[in-house]
């Protein structure tokens, strides 16, 4: 008899099956033992009745402790009242290990207590649901780009220079070549890929050494970055809104039980349909002024500013044409107004802030050289990047989407630390 997983039980009603997993909970009622097993795909209640199994088998059930590992065999029965909609009439039990007293109990625990035991906290129903949603978001991302002719181009994690400013770099010695830095973004390399393959995306971990303690920041996070040759800012915004709509609707379709377990108000996600509102930076500043915020033109928006702007809309809002002074060196300036860059940030609703940042890139060699000098970046580190403007330069654009902020928004989480299996923050490097 082969192993069966809980998520596949609908195909095995009436069959005798074996399930392997861990004890999530148990209770007794006279001559009946109820064993709740989790196997990573769901929860299943096994019902063991005294007299229907031998005495030794029945006694085994009483030995099981929370998170003990075991195999449960029996016949699958449909029961809408049970967790997951099925129950197992148990005929056999095999114990792999009796767990010691488990430190995480149903009582309330402090966040630091749980964070110190993140390797165990992941087993809880809430964390399980979040990780399943995260997985579906990542699958949607790959499906979206792979289904539209994009090529995955893996960018390096160790880089010779910054692309988002030198103040937030993690530095490491690199043999006889001096220092290397953990990447802040794969974008510059994605641009090289786009010049070779037309439309590409890179997807991997990125690092920012920001000393930030907000609920929106991690020092290590995952980012997907598409880049498309011959796209301009408007094309970039079209791609971003189609992309976000696809992700959200895919999760709603395939992760309904998980969103329900997280008590997520899915009505707010159902409205995430294109077209998204598009407003200029100037219009966003006017919204803040209307709300009584003393915001000075030329500054970048803070988290509170982004929340106040997004409150005006029931879906993500695209804010474009930011002051060039607060944007990266590679962003193309608007030929009609050089004070602003052809940049766009997408702000999620419900106060979740920026989830996408992108721009049309500067494709003029002389202007790019000027920007590098203005930002006091080492020109020699960017010679390869400048070659992209020397040999067949074209208009092109792209953006980056942060996975963890997207998970936080779609799941409706209070803090970004729950969006990744093992979060890295300025005050946490373990487990």
Order of alpha helices (4+ residues) and beta strands (2+ residues): beta-beta-beta-alpha-beta-beta-alpha-alpha-alpha-beta-beta-beta-beta-alpha-beta-beta-alpha-alpha-alpha-beta-alpha-alpha-beta-beta-beta-beta-beta-alpha-alpha-beta-alpha
